[in-house]
Amino acid sequence: MNHDGNNKIKLRDLIQNKIDEDTFEGKYNASLRKKVLFILSLAAVSVIIFFVAVGLGAVDIPLVDTLKVFGNALFPNLVGEPSKSYYSEFIFQGRMPRMLLVALTGFTLGVAGMIMQGLLRNPLVSPFTLGVSTAASFGAALAIVLGTPVFGNIMNQVVRIGSVRFEISDVITILFAFIFAMLSVIIILVLTRDKNTSRSTVILSGVVISYLFQAGIMAAKYFSEDSQLREITLWIMGSMAKATWGSILLLLPIVVVCSIYLFKLSTDLNALSAGDDVATSLGVDVPSLRRRGIIVSTFMTAACLSFTGVIGFIGLMAPHICRMIIGNDSRYLMPAAGLMGVVILSISDLFCRMIIRPTELPVGIVLYVIGGVFFIWMISNKKWSQRI
């Protein structure tokens, strides 16, 4: 009991900043407090944006009614219904699945970018710059064009669990996206297998891979029908329009399981940050670590991008912003990068829905602009340019 009480007091003092920063332990606790508060702040901001976003769109729902929708669903005897009955349908059938897809995708890209940067020890690595996003989109485009001719009527079948619909075509699309995303990573690892390979070579390899799969996407568009062409085009620009409860229930276990597995690698990632030789001397199987980390992060990325299309630069921006604030400790950097990805993508998606409503702007357009500016800043910044 005393031990538990001391832990509670220590955590309370840590949050309230009742620590002595003059001692070594005090400095460590001060650093830990900064990391914990930063992660909690990102989580709070993500929740706030979520509630704001589900209430805004072609039809604005007042915040009070938004809260009543959730309150009435959870506690029908305590919370009354919203002022208009269709508000509940708007939120639960349209906006809530979309915002959950935004959250899962943003978290996935932030985590995947941080993992890839740590494994390859390159600050410019991300699912986008390595060509993973383009390769996954090519796989999805191939599933759209060749799905019915290859798999037949199975592409049109739907499995129902309660009121939730699972489309077999979604599962096949995820599989195609993962196969080609993994293919792009394998090609890059083969091209850069030499230990003396420069970091610039890794990025250039990713650019070349992107061009190759971009050519495949163009070919898929050329041979597609009108409806397929429109779907592929939306994929390339990045869109959250395919959000459904079925897609959320498919992605949620993938993201949760993969994230837990990657978090277990955080200690080895910290050792790897000191160099391959140091990590090996500490008992880390570096080739196995890289292989497992990249495969898992690629799988979760491909799964999300098979529903959203090309979402660029979040995997590059989120880890860097968090690293500048809380440092390189992977145990804290990973959840922080994931939550930062949620914040960036949520704000971008909300902007795209509001700027030309009642229609919406593809979120990929905004992220290309933001990411391009951020990339230029990284190149021009002396601190980061020296690490490239």
Residue, then its C-alpha position, 0 to 999 in steps of 0.5 A: m500500500n505504501h509503495d502504491g501511495n508513493n507512486k501516486i504522489k510521485l506522479r501527482d508531483l510530476i504533473q504539478n511540477k513539484i520536482d527539484e530540477d537541480t539534481f540528476e533525478g530532478k532533471y530526468n523527471a522534468s524531461l519526463r513531465k514535458k513528454v507526458l504533458f505534451i502527449l496529453s495535450l495532443a490527445a486533448v487537442s485531438v478529442i476537441i477537433f473530433f467533436v468540432a469536426v463532427g458538428l461542421g460540414a454542409v449542414d452545421i450542427p450546434l455543439v450543444d446538439t452534438l454533445k446531446v447526440f453522443g450523450n443520448a446514445l450513451f445515457p438515453n435516460l439522462v440526456g435528451e435528444p438533439s433539437k433535430s432528429y436527423y442530427s444523429e443520423f448525420i453524425f453516426q452514419g456520415r461524419m463519425p466514420r469519416m473522423l475515425l478514418v481520419a484519426l486512424t490514418g493520421f495516427t498510422l502515418g505519424v507512427a510509420g514515419m517515426i518508425m521508418q526514420g528510426l530504422l533507416r536513421n534518415p530524417l527524410v524517410s517517410p511512407f511518402t518519400l519511400g514510395v510506399s504511398t504511391a505503391a499502395s495506391f497503385g495496388a488499390a488502382l489495380a484491384i479496382v481495374l482487375g478485381t472483377p475480371v480476376f475474382g469475378n462476382i466475389m468482388n461484389q459480395v457483402v458480409r453483414i455482421g449485425s448492421v455493419r456491412f463488410e465489402i469483400s472488395d475492401v479486403i482484396t484492395i487492402l491485400f493488393a495495396f500491401i503487396f505492392a507497398m511491400l514490393s516498393v520497400i523491398i526494392i529500396l532495401v535491395l538498392t541500399r543494402d550497402k552499409n556505406t549507402s548515403r542517406s540521399t541515395v535512400i531518398l532518390s531510390g524512393v523517388v525513382i520507385s514513386y515514378l515507376f508506380q506512378a507510371g503504373i497508376m497512369a496505365a491503370k487509369y488509361f485502361s479503366e472505365d469511366s467509373q473506375l477512372r473517377e475512383i482512381t483519380l480520387w484515390i490519387m488526390g486523397s479523400m476520406a469519402k470512402a469512410t464506412w463503419g465496415s472500413i473502420l472495423l477492418l482497420l481498427p484491429i490492424v492499427v491497434v495490433c500493429s501499433i502495440y507491436l511497434f511500441k514493443l520495438s521502441t527500446d531497440l529503436n533507442a539502441l539503434s539510434a546510437g548506430d548499428d554496431v552499438a545496437t548489435s553490441l547491446g544484443v539487438d538483431v539489427p537486420s531482423l529489427r529493420r525487417r520486422g519494423i518495416i513490414v509491420s509499419t508498411f502493412m498498417t500504412a497500406a491498409c489505411l491508404s487503400f481507403t484514403g488514397v495518397i496522403g503525403f508528408i504526414g509521416l515526414m512532418a509529425p515525427h519531426i515536429c514532435r522530435m523538436i519538442i520532446g527529443n528522440d526517446s522512441r517510447y514517447l516519440m511514437p505516441a506523440a508522432g501518432l497523435m500529431g499525425v491525427v491533429i494535422l490530418s484532422i485540421s487539414d480534412l476539416f479545412c477541405r470540408m469547409i473551404i468550398r462547402p457543400t462540396e469538399l476539396p481533396v485533402g491530398i491537395v492541402l497536404y501537398v502544399i503544407g508538406g512541400v513548404f515543410f520539406i523546403w524548410m527542412i532542406s534550408n534549415k542548417k540543423w536538419s540539412q547537416r543530417i541529410 
